[in-house]
Each structure stands twice: as structure tokens, then as C-alpha cells.
Amino acid sequence: MNFSGPAVFAGSNVTPEDLFKDLIPDANTTVTVFYSSRCSSCVRVLPGLENLSDRYPEIKVRYYDLYNSTENLTLLYEFGAQYHMHYVSYPILFTGDTVVLSGMAPITENSESVFEALDKGLIPDIEYEKRWIEEDKYENSTDLRSDIPAGIILVASAGLIDGINPCAFAVLVFLIISLLSSGHGKKVLFSGLFYTLAVFVFYFFAGLGIMNFVRFTGYSYIFSLFAGIVAITAGLINILDSLKKDTRASLSIPASSKGIIGKFINKATLPSSFLLGIIVGMFELPCTGGIYLAIISLLSSEMTFTEGVPYLLLYNLFFVMPLLMITFAVGFGLSPKFVDSARLRYRNKIRFAMGIALILIGIFVVWWQI
């Protein structure tokens, strides 16, 4: 079966509201499914529904793909209003007078019994349908969209953990030391802010590009597994590095790029500080972006692109927060040499902590997709 929404809007004056009114007479005796072809949970749910549809050929099933379709999205909201839902997400199944299965787990666990009841004529019946209204049964299931506070905490925490990395710290400290040694005390704060802004801009737009690419290709499930494995691998490498006597990190800015970075540090101007942040972001993302990839994979698989953008902004705000704290601390009198010595003293502990965090996030992402 080709899971694509019915092309009922193209080239016509039919509105979603008109279509919904047409569907009302038999909506409670048929199955209406809303999904997105760019949603990994949806992709895993649809084959099971197709199998049930083959087993119960007398039951009419309508599929509506929400990807790039404002009409189908409006239709979804119409169904949500009819079924008295305060919040609608996908994948979601409507049938009967009150039956709503929202999310992968509810659909997977209950769709067979719903089809069987429809086939036997037990639906629609409000009293009979109460068996599928189990309050709070899925309340503790993790959903970044339906549980907004949990999503905010997860994304913000991941960004802050990712931001505590020695690479960007080291470059910022060297930049500040260079500025102070050159007599540019007044420019320390602004140069640090320009550097931090550039890191934020690069990481944010890189995240947008990756998220858009994943949605365009439709490989969110594969990308999520890949990102989870990358995060776990990076975590193990960080832990091993923290246990070695050798202070060099396996995941760090390549030595070949340090000459380029040094030239921009020595210039000590506001434009060079901004370009320095962009360059550091370019070299840093491939070797230390395990957490970022993991979070992007979650956003790509569980949200629309528009829904994911605010979370991406939140992640990157917390990602640059440590850099902002160092910049303001030095700008208001803290010795950059003290910051650098603290960075060197605790870098193995930081690597170990980041390694643990990477492994936990990687396991969470892989578990989410399995």
C-alpha cells in the first residue's frame, strides 16, 4: 500500500472543513490515520495498520500524510476538535465515537482490538469504547511534543553538557590572553562575545541544515541509530582519554588547523574574533558533536521542522552559556590564566563526565528508536 494522503484538495475548492463534514457520516465506522512520512514512529506504525487492513478488508481505512500538507494538518485539527482533544500529535488513529489512539505505543498495542471491534459491529458505542480510554496509561511515556517541560529540560541539559568542552574553552582563553597581552583590555568582553556569537550562529545553522537534510531524505530512523552509536562511541573515547596520562584528546580540534586558528587569535580584532568562532565551530563539530547529533536525531524523528527550531535555539543557547560565563567573568576581572589553569587541572574529569553523559544520551536515543 502506498501510504499517501488522498489528493482531495489539489485543483479544487474543497476545504478541509468541507471534507470533514463529508466524512462525519461514516467517520465513526471507519479508521482515519494521520501520520508524517518523515516521522520514524509513523513509519514503524504503518506496516502493522496495513496488515490489519488486509485482514479486515471490509473496514475502510483513510490515510493522511501531514508532511508538507497544510490541508491535511488542518483536517487533523478538525478531527481533534470533533474528538474533544486539547492537543493532537502524530501518528494518531480516530474511529468510533470516542476512540483516539495517539502515539506509537497506543496504536501498536490497541489497533488490533479496535479493528476486531469494528468488524464485529461493537463500534461505534460510547459505553463499549470506554475500554480504550485509560486515563494516564501513557502519561509517563517520553514525548518531546506532548511533554514540553521534559523536552525543554532534556534539550537544555544536553546543550549545557555539550558546551562544557575543552576545545572551545581553550581557544577562547587563548584569545583573551592574547588580547590582554596586547593591551586590548577594553576589547576583551566584546571579542569574547563576538567569538561566542559566531560559535552559536555556526552550530545553530549547522543543526538546521542537518535536521532539514534528515527530513528531506526521510532517513530519520537510520540517522537516529547512527547518532546514538556515534554518541556512545564518542563517550567511550572520552572516558579512555580521561584515564590516560597523555593529556592529548583523541576527539579534539585537528593539529593541522591550529596554525589557522593562531593567526586569527594574534590579530585580536572583532571581525577576526567572529571568524575565529566560525572556524572553531567548523573544526569542532565533526569531532565533538556527538551529543548535538543525538539531540538533532530526536527532534527530527519526533517533531516537524517548525516545532524543532525553538528546541534547537534552546540547545545552542545553553551550549554557549559556559563561554558567555567565562567571557563575562574575565571581562569583570577574573584572571584568564586562572581560568586556563583550572581548565588544565580538571580537563580529565570533564572528559570523564562528558563521556558518561554521551553514553547515556546515546543509549537513550538508540532505545527510543528500537
C-alpha positions as CSV (number, residue, x, y, z in Angstrom):
1,M,0.0,0.0,0.0
2,N,1.2,3.5,-0.8
3,F,0.7,5.5,2.4
4,S,-0.1,8.9,1.0
5,G,-3.0,11.1,1.9
6,P,-5.9,11.4,-0.5
7,A,-5.3,14.1,-3.1
8,V,-8.7,15.7,-2.4
9,F,-7.6,19.4,-2.3
10,A,-5.4,19.9,-5.3
11,G,-7.1,21.9,-8.1
12,S,-10.4,22.1,-6.3
13,N,-12.3,24.5,-4.0
14,V,-12.8,21.8,-1.4
15,T,-11.6,22.9,2.1
16,P,-10.6,20.7,4.9
17,E,-13.7,21.7,6.8
18,D,-15.9,20.7,3.9
19,L,-14.1,17.4,3.6
20,F,-14.5,16.8,7.3
21,K,-18.3,17.4,7.1
22,D,-18.4,14.8,4.3
23,L,-16.5,12.3,6.4
24,I,-18.7,12.8,9.5
25,P,-21.5,10.3,8.5
26,D,-19.1,7.3,8.4
27,A,-16.1,8.6,10.4
28,N,-17.1,6.5,13.4
29,T,-17.4,3.3,11.4
30,T,-14.1,3.7,9.6
31,V,-10.5,4.2,10.6
32,T,-8.8,7.5,10.0
33,V,-5.0,7.7,10.4
34,F,-2.8,10.8,10.4
35,Y,1.0,10.4,10.1
36,S,4.0,12.0,8.6
37,S,6.2,10.3,6.0
38,R,9.2,11.9,7.7
39,C,8.4,10.6,11.2
40,S,10.2,7.4,12.3
41,S,7.5,6.4,14.8
42,C,4.9,6.7,12.0
43,V,7.0,4.6,9.6
44,R,7.1,1.8,12.2
45,V,3.3,2.0,12.9
46,L,2.0,2.0,9.3
47,P,3.0,-1.6,8.3
48,G,1.0,-3.0,11.3
49,L,-2.0,-1.0,10.2
50,E,-1.6,-2.1,6.7
51,N,-1.6,-5.8,7.9
52,L,-4.8,-5.2,9.9
53,S,-6.4,-3.5,6.9
54,D,-5.6,-6.6,4.8
55,R,-7.1,-8.9,7.5
56,Y,-10.2,-6.8,7.8
57,P,-10.9,-5.8,4.1
58,E,-14.5,-4.7,5.0
59,I,-13.1,-1.9,7.2
60,K,-12.4,1.3,5.3
61,V,-9.1,3.0,6.3
62,R,-8.1,6.5,5.3
63,Y,-4.5,7.7,5.5
64,Y,-3.5,11.3,5.6
65,D,0.2,12.3,5.2
66,L,0.9,15.6,7.1
67,Y,4.3,16.1,5.6
68,N,4.2,19.4,3.6
69,S,0.4,19.4,3.7
70,T,-1.3,22.3,5.5
71,E,-4.6,20.9,4.3
72,N,-4.2,17.5,5.9
73,L,-2.8,19.3,9.0
74,T,-6.0,21.4,9.2
75,L,-8.1,18.3,8.7
76,L,-6.2,16.7,11.7
77,Y,-7.1,19.7,13.8
78,E,-10.8,19.3,12.7
79,F,-10.7,15.7,13.8
80,G,-9.1,16.7,17.1
81,A,-11.8,19.2,17.8
82,Q,-14.5,16.7,17.0
83,Y,-13.0,14.1,19.3
84,H,-12.6,16.8,22.1
85,M,-8.8,16.7,22.1
86,H,-6.8,19.6,23.6
87,Y,-3.6,18.5,21.9
88,V,-3.1,16.4,18.7
89,S,0.1,14.8,17.6
90,Y,1.0,12.1,15.2
91,P,0.8,9.2,14.4
92,I,-2.8,9.2,15.5
93,L,-5.8,7.0,14.8
94,F,-9.5,8.0,15.0
95,T,-12.6,5.8,14.9
96,G,-15.9,5.2,16.7
97,D,-17.5,8.0,18.6
98,T,-14.6,8.5,21.1
99,V,-11.7,6.2,20.2
100,V,-8.4,8.0,19.8
101,L,-5.1,6.2,19.7
102,S,-2.3,8.8,19.8
103,G,1.3,7.7,19.5
104,M,3.3,4.6,18.6
105,A,2.7,2.6,21.8
106,P,-1.1,3.1,22.0
107,I,-1.6,2.3,18.3
108,T,0.6,-0.7,18.4
109,E,-1.0,-2.1,21.5
110,N,-4.6,-1.4,20.7
111,S,-5.2,-1.2,17.0
112,E,-5.9,-4.9,16.6
113,S,-8.6,-4.9,19.2
114,V,-10.1,-1.8,17.6
115,F,-10.2,-3.4,14.2
116,E,-11.8,-6.5,15.6
117,A,-14.5,-4.5,17.4
118,L,-15.3,-2.6,14.2
119,D,-15.5,-5.8,12.3
120,K,-18.0,-7.3,14.8
121,G,-20.1,-4.1,14.9
122,L,-19.2,-3.3,18.5
123,I,-18.1,0.2,17.5
124,P,-19.5,2.8,17.5
125,D,-20.7,2.5,21.0
126,I,-19.7,5.1,23.6
127,E,-20.0,2.6,26.6
128,Y,-18.0,-0.1,24.8
129,E,-15.3,2.4,23.7
130,K,-14.6,3.3,27.3
131,R,-12.1,0.4,27.4
132,W,-9.7,2.4,25.2
133,I,-9.9,5.5,27.4
134,E,-7.5,4.6,30.2
135,E,-6.5,7.8,31.9
136,D,-2.8,8.4,32.3
137,K,-1.8,5.0,30.9
138,Y,0.7,6.6,28.6
139,E,1.3,9.6,30.7
140,N,4.9,8.6,31.6
141,S,5.9,7.8,28.0
142,T,8.5,10.2,26.7
143,D,7.3,12.5,24.0
144,L,9.1,15.8,23.4
145,R,6.0,17.4,22.0
146,S,3.3,16.3,24.5
147,D,5.6,16.6,27.5
148,I,7.0,20.1,26.8
149,P,8.8,20.6,30.2
150,A,10.6,17.3,29.9
151,G,11.6,18.1,26.4
152,I,12.9,21.5,27.5
153,I,14.9,20.0,30.4
154,L,16.4,17.3,28.2
155,V,17.5,19.6,25.4
156,A,18.8,22.4,27.7
157,S,20.7,19.9,29.8
158,A,22.3,18.3,26.7
159,G,23.3,21.7,25.4
160,L,24.9,22.7,28.7
161,I,26.8,19.4,28.9
162,D,28.0,19.7,25.3
163,G,29.1,23.3,26.0
164,I,31.5,22.2,28.7
165,N,34.1,21.0,26.3
166,P,37.8,21.9,26.5
167,C,38.2,22.7,22.8
168,A,36.1,25.9,22.6
169,F,37.2,26.8,26.1
170,A,40.9,26.6,25.2
171,V,40.6,28.8,22.1
172,L,38.5,31.4,24.0
173,V,41.1,31.6,26.8
174,F,44.0,31.9,24.4
175,L,42.1,34.7,22.6
176,I,41.5,36.6,25.8
177,I,45.1,36.2,27.0
178,S,46.3,37.5,23.6
179,L,44.0,40.5,23.9
180,L,45.2,41.3,27.4
181,S,48.9,40.9,26.5
182,S,48.4,43.2,23.5
183,G,46.9,45.9,25.7
184,H,43.4,45.5,24.4
185,G,41.7,45.2,27.8
186,K,38.6,47.1,26.6
187,K,38.1,44.7,23.7
188,V,38.2,41.5,25.8
189,L,34.5,41.5,26.6
190,F,33.4,42.4,23.0
191,S,35.9,40.0,21.4
192,G,34.7,37.2,23.7
193,L,31.1,38.0,22.8
194,F,31.8,38.1,19.1
195,Y,33.6,34.7,19.3
196,T,30.7,33.2,21.3
197,L,28.1,34.6,18.9
198,A,29.9,33.1,16.0
199,V,30.0,29.7,17.6
200,F,26.3,30.0,18.3
201,V,25.5,31.0,14.8
202,F,27.5,28.2,13.2
203,Y,26.2,25.5,15.4
204,F,22.6,26.7,15.1
205,F,22.6,26.8,11.3
206,A,24.6,23.6,11.1
207,G,21.9,22.0,13.2
208,L,19.2,23.4,10.9
209,G,21.0,22.0,7.9
210,I,21.4,18.6,9.4
211,M,17.7,18.5,10.6
212,N,16.4,19.6,7.2
213,F,18.6,17.1,5.4
214,V,17.3,14.3,7.6
215,R,13.7,15.3,7.0
216,F,14.2,15.7,3.2
217,T,15.7,12.2,2.9
218,G,13.2,10.6,5.2
219,Y,16.0,8.6,7.0
220,S,15.3,9.9,10.5
221,Y,15.2,6.4,11.9
222,I,18.6,5.4,10.4
223,F,20.1,8.7,11.3
224,S,18.9,8.4,14.9
225,L,20.5,5.0,15.3
226,F,23.7,6.3,13.7
227,A,23.7,9.4,16.0
228,G,23.2,7.2,19.1
229,I,26.1,4.9,18.1
230,V,28.3,7.9,17.4
231,A,27.4,9.4,20.9
232,I,28.2,6.1,22.6
233,T,31.5,5.7,20.7
234,A,32.5,9.3,21.5
235,G,31.6,8.7,25.1
236,L,33.9,5.7,25.4
237,I,36.7,7.5,23.7
238,N,36.3,10.4,26.2
239,I,36.4,8.1,29.1
240,L,39.5,6.3,27.8
241,D,41.2,9.7,27.2
242,S,40.4,10.7,30.8
243,L,42.2,7.7,32.1
244,K,45.4,8.1,30.1
245,K,48.4,10.0,31.3
246,D,48.7,11.6,27.9
247,T,46.8,14.9,28.0
248,R,46.1,15.0,24.3
249,A,42.5,14.2,23.5
250,S,41.5,11.9,20.7
251,L,38.4,14.0,19.9
252,S,39.8,17.5,19.6
253,I,40.5,20.2,17.0
254,P,43.0,18.8,14.5
255,A,46.6,19.9,14.9
256,S,46.7,21.0,11.3
257,S,44.1,23.6,11.9
258,K,45.8,25.2,14.9
259,G,48.0,27.4,12.7
260,I,45.0,29.0,11.1
261,I,43.4,29.5,14.5
262,G,46.6,31.0,15.9
263,K,46.6,33.6,13.1
264,F,43.1,34.8,14.0
265,I,44.0,34.9,17.7
266,N,47.0,37.1,17.1
267,K,45.0,39.6,15.0
268,A,42.8,40.3,18.1
269,T,40.1,42.3,16.3
270,L,36.4,42.0,16.5
271,P,36.0,40.6,12.9
272,S,38.8,38.1,13.5
273,S,37.2,37.0,16.7
274,F,33.9,36.3,14.9
275,L,35.7,34.4,12.1
276,L,37.6,32.5,14.8
277,G,34.4,31.3,16.3
278,I,33.2,30.1,12.9
279,I,36.4,28.3,12.2
280,V,36.4,26.7,15.7
281,G,32.8,25.5,15.1
282,M,33.8,24.0,11.7
283,F,36.6,22.0,13.2
284,E,34.9,21.2,16.5
285,L,31.5,19.9,15.2
286,P,32.8,16.8,13.5
287,C,34.9,15.6,16.5
288,T,32.9,16.7,19.5
289,G,29.3,16.9,18.1
290,G,28.1,13.5,19.4
291,I,25.5,15.0,21.8
292,Y,24.4,17.5,19.2
293,L,23.7,14.8,16.6
294,A,21.8,12.8,19.2
295,I,19.5,15.7,20.0
296,I,19.0,16.6,16.4
297,S,18.0,13.0,15.7
298,L,15.3,13.1,18.4
299,L,14.0,16.4,17.1
300,S,14.0,15.1,13.5
301,S,12.1,11.9,14.4
302,E,9.6,13.3,16.8
303,M,8.7,16.8,15.5
304,T,8.0,18.8,12.5
305,F,10.8,21.1,11.3
306,T,9.0,24.2,12.6
307,E,8.4,22.5,16.0
308,G,12.1,21.6,16.3
309,V,13.6,25.0,15.6
310,P,12.8,26.5,19.1
311,Y,14.3,23.5,20.7
312,L,17.4,23.9,18.5
313,L,17.7,27.5,19.6
314,L,17.3,26.5,23.2
315,Y,20.1,23.8,22.8
316,N,22.5,26.3,21.4
317,L,21.8,29.0,23.9
318,F,22.8,26.6,26.7
319,F,25.6,25.3,24.6
320,V,27.3,28.7,24.5
321,M,26.4,29.6,28.1
322,P,29.8,28.4,29.6
323,L,31.6,30.5,27.0
324,L,29.5,33.5,28.0
325,M,30.2,32.9,31.7
326,I,33.9,32.8,31.1
327,T,33.8,35.9,28.9
328,F,31.9,38.0,31.5
329,A,34.0,36.6,34.3
330,V,37.2,37.7,32.7
331,G,35.6,40.9,31.5
332,F,34.9,41.8,35.1
333,G,38.3,41.0,36.5
334,L,38.8,37.2,36.7
335,S,42.3,36.3,35.5
336,P,42.3,34.3,32.2
337,K,45.4,32.5,33.4
338,F,43.4,31.2,36.4
339,V,40.7,30.0,34.0
340,D,43.3,28.3,31.8
341,S,45.0,26.6,34.8
342,A,41.6,25.4,36.0
343,R,40.8,24.1,32.5
344,L,44.1,22.1,32.5
345,R,43.6,20.8,36.1
346,Y,40.1,19.5,35.6
347,R,40.1,18.5,31.9
348,N,40.4,14.8,32.6
349,K,37.4,14.9,35.0
350,I,35.5,17.0,32.4
351,R,36.3,14.4,29.7
352,F,35.2,11.6,32.0
353,A,31.9,13.3,32.9
354,M,31.2,14.2,29.2
355,G,32.0,10.5,28.3
356,I,29.3,9.3,30.8
357,A,26.8,11.8,29.5
358,L,27.5,10.9,25.9
359,I,27.0,7.2,26.6
360,L,23.7,7.8,28.5
361,I,22.3,10.1,25.8
362,G,23.4,7.6,23.0
363,I,21.8,4.7,24.8
364,F,18.6,6.8,25.2
365,V,18.5,7.6,21.5
366,V,19.0,4.0,20.4
367,W,16.5,2.7,22.9
368,W,14.0,5.3,21.7
369,Q,14.2,4.0,18.2
370,I,14.2,0.3,18.9
